[in-house]
Every structure is written in structure tokens, then in C-alpha cells.
């Protein structure tokens, strides 16, 4: 009996996780001001900007850089970076010597755009193949700071190389280049200096949740239906047990 209950309970949890996972995979609804003009409702994408603020390359953890880019995002509503749905969701596009590599934020086949709607790359592989389609040279405030040094702690493939943090020197990029220099400026430099940082959004979605016509739904039992099934199975098991006892 206990075994049957455990099995049924696991079945219900699996259903709920699948439902929740499907909703999460669709991405966060993008602010209108951040939505590229060449996408349609239901499309997903990422956004990058270079911070208008500068920071040392020896902050203790990757989370410190995440906090820095989120503070920058919240400082301006020009492209909707301060939208409440994105509070705390931005990540610094860096490799850190604490073992964190934020290149893993970008995944799958979704394209990556600059904050002003200019496409940088068609997908993750395209972003990290030694060249991008445009420079990451627009800040959260809409400004174009020109060619500035940007802490990355990554080589051109997005792998951590001389990561930011406790070591004395780290790798940097330059925001006004589209070749490998955007991510890997060709060398390392003492990381006590203040440079800019690239920020990357979570997966975003254009418009409202995708319509049923765009995605063929797979029939899934509701949580209430699953609970009823569990109760029915438990009743059957109990009945069989009582029958066996009477026999």
C-alpha cells in the first residue's frame, strides 16, 4: 500500500513539474521597448547591453557582478531594463575564478540582440564563433560609449580564461569590435582597474503567451484529475487488500 502511494505521489509530482517546466521554458514576456522589430508573438530571444557603469575586475564572486549589472539595469527605463519582471534577472556575461561562467545563460536556438533591437547573433553557437553581427556598444541608457574596455574573463569561445576575481590579472574585451576582440581583447591586464561589464537577459518572449494555434497542446491531466486518480488507485488497493483478508 505504501509503495503504491509513493508511486502515485511521484506520478503527480512529475506531472506538475512538467507543466511548470513547460511554462518556464517559454521565457519572460519582454517589455515592448526591448522587443526587436523582426520577431513575432511567441518568439524567444536574449538581449545584451554594456553597462554605463564601471567596476573593478577583482570583485569576490560572480554574484557581485550580477548585482552590478542589475543595478545598472534598474537605473534606466529607456529600454525597459527596469521592468519589474526583470528585477534581479540580469546576469554579467563573465567568467569568474569562483567557477562561474555566465556564457551558460545563453542557450538553445534563440537569437541574441543588442538592447536597441540590433541582432548580434542567431543563436548561442553564432555568438561564440569568433564574430558577431554588430558591436555590443549600447548601454542600458541608450548611449553609445564608443570603444570601451569590458571585463569578461573569457576567451573568444566563451570559456573562462583568466577569470575575474582574486587573481591579479584578468581577460577583457572591447565593446566597439565585432571580431574576437569584443570578448577577448587579446591579452590580460591587472584587474584592480575599473572597466565596463556586458549584461545578458534571461530568455525573453515576444508578446503574450503563445496562442494555441502556434503550439499544438499535448493533453495533460490536471492536478485535480491526478489527485482523483491517486485516490481511486488507493481505493482499489484497499479493496483488494480487504478482499484478500476476508478470503
Secondary structure as UniProt FT lines:
FT   HELIX           2..25
FT   STRAND          28..29
FT   HELIX           32..34
FT   TURN            37..38
FT   TURN            41..42
FT   STRAND          44..50
FT   STRAND          55..56
FT   TURN            57..58
FT   HELIX           62..74
FT   TURN            81..82
FT   HELIX           84..86
FT   TURN            87..89
FT   STRAND          91..92
FT   STRAND          95..96
FT   TURN            97..98
FT   HELIX           102..105
FT   TURN            108..109
FT   STRAND          111..114
FT   TURN            115..116
FT   STRAND          119..121
FT   HELIX           124..127
FT   TURN            140..141
FT   STRAND          149..151
FT   TURN            156..157
FT   STRAND          169..174
FT   TURN            175..176
FT   HELIX           180..182
FT   STRAND          188..190
FT   TURN            191..192
FT   STRAND          194..200
FT   STRAND          204..205
FT   TURN            212..214
FT   HELIX           223..246
//
